[in-house]
Each structure stands twice: as structure tokens, then as C-alpha cells.
């Protein structure tokens, strides 16, 4: 089962719900198409990606009784040679920064209440979120970096929100 939360929407479809969380079997066709930019409706309510309201629902996990969180942040392009060109590229870059800042704020508010491990993001990263031509390379690089982090005991040490702070190269 896969679970995610879509705030502010009430669903009456055949999927099970609990406190705003929707549970789908992996065999559900909608759950396999979640990466596509498609619009769905349940009853008369539109569905949207939960990242619209909160990219990493840390507070929701804490409220549901989580004692440990493993956060896989998306990161941001921290070493671009020049600002993104064009309105869409600039907007996407700004969104990645806002997501990171929101994550930092949420982790700071959480305090030491929950044991948090943050998987390191790719750094330095010089690829715009608008440039999908490097996707294969970035996925491979992220997998390798994560393996190294795990091998060095990444899950055995508590992370700090300061690890995500803005920086330059």
C-alpha cells in the first residue's frame, strides 16, 4: 500500500481514507501514473499533488505518532553558473528553493521530538530543475551518493536542519 495526504480535499471514492490520508494499492492505475502531469477527480473534488501544500509532511507524520523519519529532500541547484533563463526556469528554481526552506523550517519546529535522518542531496548541483536532459545521470549519481551515505552509517546518526541551509560554491 502507498499512502499520501492531500490536504483540504474530502474523498468519497472507493479508496480507504484516514484523517485525510489516502491509501491505494500499487495495482491501482492512478498510483502508477502519479509521476505524470494528469488531473484526476474524486467525486466532484479535484486531486492534486500533496507538495502543493507541503512537500514533506513532517508535522503530519509526528501527529500520527512517528518516532523516526527518513527524509529524502529534492535539493536545489546550488552551483548554477548563471541565473536560470526564462520565466518557467526561474519559477521552477524559485520553487525548489521554497521547498527546501519549508523543509528546513518544518525540521526546526520539530526539534528533538523525532529521530530524523536526512539523506544528503546532490551537491554541488549545477543542473536547473527545468533541464530534464541530465535525469539519467542525476538518478545514477544520487543512487551512488545514497549508497555511500548508507555505508558510512547515515541511518545511524541524527541529522540537523542546518545540513540543508543555503550555500554557494
C-alpha positions as CSV (number, residue, x, y, z in Angstrom):
1,X,0.0,0.0,0.0
2,X,1.1,3.5,-0.7
3,X,-0.1,6.4,1.5
4,X,-0.1,10.1,0.9
5,X,-2.0,13.1,2.2
6,X,-3.8,15.7,0.1
7,X,-4.9,18.4,2.4
8,X,-8.2,20.2,2.2
9,X,-9.9,17.6,0.0
10,X,-12.5,15.2,1.1
11,X,-12.7,12.0,-1.0
12,X,-15.6,9.7,-1.4
13,X,-14.1,7.2,-3.9
14,X,-13.6,3.5,-3.2
15,X,-10.1,4.0,-1.7
16,X,-9.8,3.9,2.1
17,X,-9.2,7.2,3.9
18,X,-8.0,8.0,7.3
19,X,-7.5,11.6,8.6
20,X,-7.1,12.9,5.1
21,X,-4.6,10.1,4.1
22,X,-5.5,8.1,1.0
23,X,-4.4,4.5,0.7
24,X,-4.0,2.9,-2.7
25,X,-2.9,-0.5,-3.7
26,X,0.1,-0.4,-6.1
27,X,-2.2,-2.1,-8.6
28,X,-4.4,0.9,-8.7
29,X,-3.8,2.6,-12.1
30,X,-3.9,6.0,-10.6
31,X,-1.0,5.2,-8.3
32,X,1.2,4.0,-11.1
33,X,0.6,7.2,-13.1
34,X,1.4,9.6,-10.2
35,X,4.5,10.9,-11.9
36,X,2.6,12.1,-15.0
37,X,1.1,15.5,-15.1
38,X,-2.5,14.4,-15.1
39,X,-5.6,15.8,-13.4
40,X,-7.9,13.5,-11.6
41,X,-11.2,14.0,-9.8
42,X,-12.7,12.0,-7.0
43,X,-16.4,12.7,-6.9
44,X,-16.6,16.4,-7.6
45,X,-13.2,17.2,-5.9
46,X,-10.0,17.7,-7.8
47,X,-6.9,15.8,-6.8
48,X,-3.5,17.4,-6.6
49,X,0.0,16.6,-5.6
50,X,0.4,16.9,-1.9
51,X,3.5,19.0,-2.5
52,X,1.3,21.9,-3.3
53,X,0.6,22.3,0.4
54,X,3.6,20.5,2.0
55,X,6.3,18.7,0.2
56,X,7.4,16.7,3.2
57,X,4.5,16.2,5.7
58,X,6.8,16.1,8.8
59,X,4.2,17.5,11.2
60,X,1.6,15.1,9.9
61,X,4.0,12.2,10.5
62,X,4.7,13.4,14.0
63,X,1.0,13.8,14.8
64,X,0.4,10.3,13.6
65,X,3.0,9.0,16.1
66,X,6.2,8.6,14.0
67,X,9.3,8.2,16.1
68,X,11.7,8.2,13.2
69,X,11.7,9.9,9.9
70,X,13.9,9.4,6.9
71,X,13.7,12.5,4.7
72,X,14.8,12.4,1.0
73,X,14.9,16.1,0.1
74,X,15.0,17.1,-3.6
75,X,17.6,19.7,-3.0
76,X,18.2,22.7,-5.4
77,X,20.7,23.8,-8.0
78,X,23.3,25.2,-5.6
79,X,26.0,25.8,-8.2
80,X,24.4,27.3,-11.3
81,X,26.9,29.3,-13.4
82,X,24.3,31.9,-14.1
83,X,20.6,32.5,-13.2
84,X,18.0,30.4,-15.0
85,X,16.9,31.9,-18.3
86,X,13.2,32.4,-18.9
87,X,10.2,32.7,-16.7
88,X,9.4,29.0,-16.3
89,X,13.0,28.1,-15.5
90,X,13.2,30.9,-12.9
91,X,9.9,29.9,-11.4
92,X,10.9,26.3,-11.0
93,X,14.2,27.3,-9.5
94,X,12.4,29.5,-7.0
95,X,10.0,26.6,-6.2
96,X,12.9,24.3,-5.4
97,X,14.3,27.0,-3.0
98,X,11.0,27.4,-1.3
99,X,10.6,23.7,-0.9
100,X,14.0,23.5,0.7
101,X,13.3,26.4,3.0
102,X,9.9,24.9,4.0
103,X,11.6,21.6,4.9
104,X,14.2,23.4,7.0
105,X,11.5,25.4,8.8
106,X,9.5,22.2,9.4
107,X,12.5,20.3,10.8
108,X,13.5,23.2,13.1
109,X,10.0,23.3,14.5
110,X,10.1,19.6,15.1
111,X,13.1,19.9,17.4
112,X,14.4,16.7,19.0
113,X,10.9,15.2,19.3
114,X,11.6,12.7,16.5
115,X,14.8,11.0,15.3
116,X,15.3,12.4,11.8
117,X,17.8,11.2,9.2
118,X,18.2,13.4,6.1
119,X,19.6,11.7,3.0
120,X,22.1,14.1,1.5
121,X,21.1,15.9,-1.7
122,X,23.3,16.1,-4.7
123,X,25.9,18.8,-4.1
124,X,27.2,20.6,-5.9
125,X,24.3,20.6,-8.3
126,X,24.6,22.7,-11.5
127,X,21.5,21.4,-13.3
128,X,18.4,23.5,-13.5
129,X,15.1,21.8,-12.4
130,X,13.8,22.8,-15.9
131,X,16.5,20.7,-17.6
132,X,15.5,17.1,-17.9
133,X,18.3,16.1,-20.2
134,X,20.5,15.1,-17.3
135,X,17.9,13.0,-15.5
136,X,19.6,9.6,-16.1
137,X,22.9,10.9,-14.9
138,X,21.4,12.6,-11.8
139,X,19.5,9.5,-10.8
140,X,22.7,7.4,-11.1
141,X,24.7,10.0,-9.1
142,X,22.0,10.2,-6.4
143,X,21.9,6.4,-6.1
144,X,25.7,6.2,-5.7
145,X,25.8,9.0,-3.2
146,X,23.0,7.4,-1.2
147,X,24.8,4.1,-1.1
148,X,27.9,5.8,0.2
149,X,25.9,7.6,2.8
150,X,24.3,4.4,4.0
151,X,27.7,2.6,4.0
152,X,29.1,5.4,6.2
153,X,26.2,4.8,8.7
154,X,23.9,7.6,7.5
155,X,20.9,6.0,9.2
156,X,22.6,5.7,12.5
157,X,23.2,9.4,13.1
158,X,20.6,12.1,13.8
159,X,20.5,14.8,11.1
160,X,20.2,18.6,11.6
161,X,18.2,21.1,9.6
162,X,21.4,23.1,9.2
163,X,22.6,20.4,6.8
164,X,20.1,21.8,4.3
165,X,21.0,25.5,4.6
166,X,21.6,27.6,1.5
167,X,25.2,27.8,0.4
168,X,27.4,28.7,-2.6
169,X,30.2,27.0,-4.4
